[in-house]
Amino acid sequence: MKLGNEILLSKQKELLKNKRVGVLAHVASIDSKGKHIVDRLIDEAKDGGWKVTALFSPEHGLTGIAQDMETVKHGKFQISNPKSQINSKLQIPIYSLYGDTFASLSPTPEMIKDIDVMVIDLQDIGSRYYTYAATVALAMRVCLAKGVEVIICDRPNPINGVDTEGPVLDPELRSFVGMFPIPVRHGLTIGEIAQYEYENEPKNAKSARADLFHVVQMEGWNREWYFDQTGLKWVNPSPNMRSLTAALLYPGMCLLEGTNISEGRGTQTPFETIGAPWIDGKVLVKKMRSLKLKGVDYDPVVFTPTSRKFEGERCEGLQFIITDRNKFKPYLTGLALIHAIAALYPKNFKWRKEAYEFVDDIPAIDLLTGSRFFRKLVDKNKPFEDIAKLA
């Protein structure tokens, strides 16, 4: 198969010719041979007739080093990979689109004044709360409003483009982790989400010329494929998204960010390992097995996170074993896990009350689920059957 960035640079170079190019990318913005989009655009600029004049990075930065919700500063000379051509001689500014305010998530007119086209190449992972699609939408709005062309290089949905799960977002709960009225596990590619944004966001559709927006589609991708069926190399798109297994679990286990349960950050297997100091791993595994969820099993684990929640504290919990990924329902499993822990440890379990992704007046769990119902059912200790209806 061929990625959108490869199609752009082999069959659609005319979209770049004689233009000043900005690039929104991250560490996983590589082609099928492992070469980074920034490197290719710079290497091929002279022959292609364009010039790379600005770089932009989403959450975690261009190098993918910054942790979740960690402010990334503007800079220069960052290296996108060890063989990068980005160096001090080029003097290319790198603008961070993840600062310490909601406004920082969008490029300013000053940032895009020296570009004619924004090339966007970001690897999403198929879950509504993964922030890269929201970054794309915000960048699109600014660029199109200012007459700057936008090119989206499409990439696979790594957990397949068929299966969906979870409720459609309540519009009253829109945020950086829920910008689109789509299910939690949405089955879309980042290009398809961008197309939806373009067609349905009035600021885009009504003010931008049709010739300003392009999605460069992939060739040879099968919607039923998981990432390991594409033949592409896995590169962690964010520091804790370290495997396809983690990506498949993420639509459920990211929900733990709305609680005081560790989602495994600070371990070798984030999102695959969860727990807390006050959990008995064997008891939790027994409870989860009693629910007979399809496609998944569990092992009790003991771990000590080296960062984030419960740093340096001994925790117990469980590790997920996906036994049949075609039957596994990650979002349902996440709901079931939180419900089980809240019922087993009512004195210890708590919802996150601190601000979450620039929102401080709505509980994080509501932003993540896109609904207020789950939190209320858990608080009322309603049976699992009621919880399962929300998935």
C-alpha positions, -999 to +999 in steps of 0.1 A: +000+000+000+010+036-004+004+063+022-010+098+014+024+114+018+039+091-009+010+098-033+015+135-027+052+133-036+049+109-065+016+118-082+004+152-069+035+173-067+017+201-086-001+209-054+032+221-040+049+237-070+061+273-066+047+274-031+060+281+004+052+250+024+043+246+061+043+211+075+023+199+105+039+166+115+052+145+143+076+116+149+054+090+132+050+111+100+071+087+079+065+070+046+065+032+039+103+032+037+107+050+070+116+084+057+101+114+075+078+137+055+098+168+066+130+152+053+114+143+020+099+177+015+133+194+022+153+169+001+130+171-029+122+209-027+148+220-052+137+196-080+100+200-070+100+238-070+088+245-035+104+257-003+097+245+033+094+277+054+077+266+087+071+235+107+042+229+132+039+202+159+009+188+178+007+176+214+040+157+223+060+179+199+077+171+166+100+146+182+073+129+202+092+133+235+068+155+256+043+137+278+006+140+278-007+175+287+029+187+288+034+222+273+056+222+242+075+254+234+083+269+200+118+264+187+141+257+159+165+229+149+145+201+165+153+167+149+124+147+135+145+115+134+182+106+138+190+111+100+170+143+097+180+170+073+166+196+097+196+215+110+208+250+121+217+260+085+180+258+074+167+281+101+132+267+099+109+278+128+090+251+146+057+263+160+041+243+188+004+238+186+002+226+222+010+253+247-006+262+281-039+277+269-067+266+246-057+294+222-023+279+219-038+249+201-044+269+169-018+286+147-018+324+148-020+344+116+017+354+123+027+317+123+013+311+088+021+344+071+051+329+053+033+298+039+011+293+010+001+257+018+000+236+050+008+199+045-006+179+074+007+143+080-003+129+114-008+093+125-041+090+144-050+059+164-088+056+159-101+071+191-121+103+195-101+116+224-067+112+207-059+149+201-043+149+167-075+151+147-086+181+168-052+198+161-059+192+124-093+208+126-081+239+145-052+243+121-076+240+091-099+267+104-071+292+107-054+284+074-086+283+053-099+315+068-066+332+057-066+317+023-038+292+030-042+259+012-045+227+033-033+193+022-041+163+044-019+132+038-042+103+047-030+074+069-045+041+081-067+038+111-045+013+130-074-004+148-093-008+115-117+014+096-148-008+102-155-012+139-171+015+159-181+017+196-193+042+221-218+071+221-217+100+197-204+131+214-229+153+232-223+188+215-225+204+250-193+185+259-171+195+230-135+200+239-100+193+227-106+156+235-140+156+219-144+179+189-164+159+165-199+142+168-185+108+162-183+076+183-154+070+207-140+043+184-149+059+152-135+037+124-123+068+104-090+078+090-076+113+098-083+123+063-119+113+066-123+133+098-107+163+082-131+159+052-160+158+077-147+189+094-144+207+061-179+199+050-196+205+083-178+233+100-194+266+087-161+285+093-145+262+067-172+253+043-187+288+038-155+309+037-129+288+019-126+283-018-131+247-028-096+245-043-079+253-010-087+219+007-073+185-004-072+151+011-045+129-006-059+094-002-039+062+003-037+035-023-041-002-014-055+002+021-082-023+032-106-009+058-107-042+076-069-042+082-053-036+116-019-018+114+001-050+115-016-061+082-004-030+063+032-039+061+041-005+076+066+000+104+050+010+138+065+042+151+051+054+185+029+084+175+030+095+212+053+085+241+029+060+256+013+046+224+040+019+222+022-009+203-009-018+183-022-035+214-020-002+233-038+015+205-066-011+205-070-008+243-069+030+242-106+037+234-113+021+268-083+026+289-079+064+282-111+067+303-089+061+334-075+096+328-108+107+343-102+088+375-076+082+402-066+048+386-033+045+369-036+039+332-001+025+332+019+056+324+054+052+340+055+015+331+067-004+301+032-011+290+009+019+292-028+012+287-020-025+288-014-024+325-036-006+350-039-003+388-036+016+421-020+011+455-054+001+470-064-025+445-060-063+450-051-075+415-064-111+420-098-098+433-101-074+403-092-101+378-119-124+393-145-096+391-136-088+355-137-124+344-171-128+359-184-103+334-175-127+305-165-099+281-155-113+247-121-113+232-102-104+264-086-120+295-066-106+324-035-113+345-030-098+380+001-076+381+022-056+406+040-025+393+056+007+405+051+036+381+083+057+375+062+088+366+026+102+366+000+087+389+014+069+420+050+076+410+072+054+432+043+036+448+036-001+447+004-007+428-016-038+420-040-042+392-043-062+360-028-066+325-050-071+295-046-101+272-065-096+240-075-131+229-096-122+199-093-086+186-122-090+162-145-097+192-129-074+217-148-042+227-123-018+242-148+009+252-172-015+269-142-030+287-131+004+299-166+012+313-167-023+329-133-018+345-142+016+361-175+003+372-159-028+388-132-008+406-157+018+419-179-010+433-150-029+449-133+001+464-159+028+470-138+045+497-108+048+474-121+054+440-125+090+428-132+109+397-106+134+385-115+169+397-086+189+383-087+207+350-084+184+321-072+195+286-080+232+292-115+225+307-120+231+345-158+232+348-168+198+334-156+165+349-129+148+328-148+116+326-177+134+310-154+150+284-140+116+276-172+096+273-190+126+257-219+120+280-229+127+316-247+093+320-218+070+328-205+090+358-240+093+372-247+055+369-214+047+386-221+071+414-255+055+419-239+020+419-262+009+391-258-027+378-234-035+350-263-042+327-271-005+328-235+004+321-232-019+292-261-001+274-239+029+271-214+011+249 
